[in-house]
């Protein structure tokens, strides 16, 4: 039976956070919805919490599998999805009650392949609203926020393209997003912060170690995919710019937070070398001419400035 939206929730050792997430789903105003809860081999009480809270709600389908990581749990969820559209929600986050209804209506009205909403970074003592700039964008690929969880996707397109999350690596949203984007006709945004992205100190995203290297695997997966699909030349400028922006931007900021100095310096060098090996002419990229402080900063980047920046930003980030 086709439902309107399948919501996939991977669960792993989040028994303390799970009730808030599940209550936010139970109260969704959209009818014809299903919730696919995938317990990824939790060692705490997560599965029992989910079972107890959802036992009388036929919209919830609980699955239990051996531990394979976040990507593996999401991929498993995709295989179980019957919805016209699908969404991902992390089990320690939550959404507003009208999220799925408003996003579904927008998708149907506009025939969109992606609908994304704004989201809120929820810190213990503050909230920051993250707004989409896609309405003003001249290039969706460069301006989309690479977060799997604030979007609706067309299920048939994901299954037709056979897109899945890379198993066992961090930054799993990166390859997933950039594999889907070239094949969509329309993307729509709702400028309402429906998604509440809870920031925990111990979460995967907030722990910096040698796993920051996983970004190379995700980015190389994207490049190989574009080669395989014979669309690399069409998107070469975008891919070059994105590769540069990850290496000198978010990846750089994560790497400088690694406590082990030897490891930190080794990954910094490896990253800069990899950028220059993969895209030797990245400094001539046309998107670097775009206005903005970040581009100004990237344009100044050379080995000496890179080294100095790593020391300055490390002091600032402490």
N, C-alpha and C positions, 0 to 999 in steps of 0.2 A: 504494500500500500504506500503510495507516494504521500509523504507529508511535506509541509512547506519548508521547514528548516530542521536540519540535524545539528545538534550542538554536541561537540566532542570534548570531553573533559578527562584528560589524563590525570591519574591520581597516584601519588607516591609519598607516603609518610607525612600527610598533612592533616591528621585527625583534628588538630586544634583549629584549623582554618576552614575545613571542609563545610561545616554547617552554614556559614555565611554564604559561601559560594552556592551551595545547593538550594538554600532558601531563595536566593536571588533568581534561580532558575524556576523553581516551583511557582513563583509568582509572576512569571512572564505572561503578558496580556495576549500574546499570539496563540491562537488555537492551531491545531494540527502541527504540533511540534514534537520532536523526540529528543531525548537526552541520552547520549551514549557515554556512560561512565566506565572508563577503562582503568581498573586497579592494576598497576604495573608492579605486582609483587611486593606490596607494602609490608614492612615488618612491624608496623604499629597497628592501631585499631581502625585505620582509615576505611577498610572494606566494610567492617561491621557498622561503622558510623553511617556510611552511605546506604547500606542495606536497611538499617533501622529507620532512617529518615525518609526513604523513598518507597518503602515496601507497599504502601497503599496507592501509589501513583503509577498508573500504567504507562505513562510517557517516558519513564526512566527504564533504561536497559543497562543492567550491571554486568560487567565482564571482569574476569580475574585472569591474569596471565603472568608468566614468569617475568622477572625484571629484565627489561631491555632498554630502559631509558625513555626520556620524553618523546623523542622522535618515533621510536618504535611503537609507543602507546598511541600516538596520534595516527600513525599509519594503520594500525589495527582498527582504530575508530573509523577511518575512512572506508575500510572494507565493509563495515557494518551500516554505513549511512544510507538511508532511504530517502532523504530529503531532497527537494528541488535545489535548495541551497544548503551550504554547510558553514558552520562557524566553529572556532576553537576558543575554549576558555580554560585558563590554567586554574587548578583547583584551589589555589590560595588567593585568587582574585574574585571579583564579583561584578555583576552588571546591573544597571537600572532595570526596573520591571518592564518598561516599554521598549527595551532595546531591540529585541528580535522582531517585534511587530513593526516598528518604525523603519528598521533596516529592510525588512522584507517588502513592505509597501513601496519604499523607494526603489528597490531592485525591480519590482514588477512594473511600476509606472514608467521607468526609464529604460527598461530592458538592459540593465547593467550586468556586467560580468563580475565586478567587484563593487561592493558598497563598503566604505570605511567610515567610522565615526571617530570623534575626538576621544581622548582618554585622559585620565587623571593619574599622575604619579602620586601615590599615597605613601608619604613618609610618616614616621611616628608623630611628628609635631608640625607637619605642613603638607599642603597639597599644591601640586603644580599642574595646570591644565596644558596639555600638549595638543595644539591645534593644527589641523591639516592646512597646507598651503596649496593643495592641488587645484583649487578653483582659479588661482592666479598663475598657475604653472604653465610654462611653455614646453616642459618635458617631464611627463609623469614618472619616467624611469628614475630620474635624478631626485625627484621631490616626494616620492611616496615614502611613507614611514614603514620601514621593514619590520613590522610586528604582525605576527600571524593572527593575534587574538582580537584585533579591533575591526574585523572585516567579515563580510559575507562573501562566499565564493559559489560559483555555479558547480554543483556536484558533477554534472555530466561532463563538464569541460576538464575538471581535475582527473576524472576517471579515463576520459578519452586520451588525454595527454600522458596519462600514467605518471603523474607527478606525486612524489612522496618526499618525506623529510629524510635527510641523510642520517643514518643511525650511528649513534655513538659519539657524535661531535657536538660541541657548543655552537651557538649562533645558527641553529638549524633553520631559523626563519629566512636567512639570507638566500640560500639556493632555492628554497621553495618559492619565495616571492619572485625572484628574477626568472624562474622557469615558466611561471604562469603569465607574467606581464606581456611578453611579445605576442601572445595569442588572444588577447582580449580586444573587444571592440569598444567597450565603454566602461568607464569607472566613475562612480558617483560618491559624493561625500555628504555626510550629515554633520554639521558643526555643533554637535551636542556631545559632551563628555560622558558617554554612556558607560565606558569601560573603566573599572577601578583597578589600577595596576599596583598591587601592594608591594612595597619595597622592604624586604627583610634582610638583615645583616648576613644571615647564614645561607641565603639563597644562592643558587648556581651563578646567577648573573653578577652577584656581589663578591665573589671569591676569585681573586686573581692569582693564577699560577701558570704552569707550562701549558695548560689547556688553551691559553690565548692564541696559541699557534693554530688552533682549529680553524681560524678564519681563513688561513691559506687553503685548506682543504675545501671549504665552502666556496671560496672565490674561484678556485681552479675547477671545481665542479661546474660552476656557472659558465666559465669560458669554454670548457669541453662540450657542454650541452649546446651552446650557441654554434660551435663548430659542427657538431653532429647534426643539428637541425638546419645547417647551411644558412644561418642568419648572422654569423659573426661579423661579416663585412658591413652589413647594414647597421649594426649597433656598436661598431668598434670604438667610436668616440665616447659613447656612453659607458661602455665597459671599462675603458681605460681610465675615465674620470672616476668612476665608482671604485675601481681597484685602488687608485691613488688616494681617494678620500677615506676609504676604510683604513689603509695602512698608515696614513699620516694623521688620521682623525681618531675615531673611536678605539681602534686597535692600539694605537700609540698611547692613548690615555689609560687604557687597561694595563698595558705592558709596564709603564712607569710605576704602577702601584705594586708590582711584584717585589716582595721584601728581599729575596735573595739577589744580591747585587750582581753576582757572576751570571746567573740565569737571566736577569733583567737585561744586562748589557749584551749578552749573546743574542737574545731574541730581538732587541732593538736593531742590532747590526744585520741580523738575518732578514728582518722585515724590510729594511731600507734596500738591501742588496736584491731582495726578491722583486721589489717594485721596479727597480732599474733593469733587472734582467727580463722581466715580463713585458714591461713597456718602456723601452729605452728613451722614447721621445715624449714621455708624459708631460713634460714642461710646456710642450707646444699645443697641448689639448685645447680645443676651442672653448670648452666649457669653463676653463680656468679664467677666461676673460669676463665671466659673469661677475656682476657687482657683489660686494659683500666682504666682510672682514675675514671670513674663513678662507676665501679664495686668495685674498691678499697675503695671508699667512702661508698658504701652500705655495704661492708663486715665489716667496722668499726662500723656500726650502732648498738647502744644499747640505753636504755632509757636516759642515761646521755648525750651521744654524740648527740642524737636526739634533746634534749632540748637546748644544747649549740648551735648546728647548726642553730636552728630556730632563735636564737638571733643574731648570726653572719650574717646569710644571710639577715635578716631583715635590718641590718645596711647597708650592701652592696647594697641592692635593693633600698634604699631610694634615 
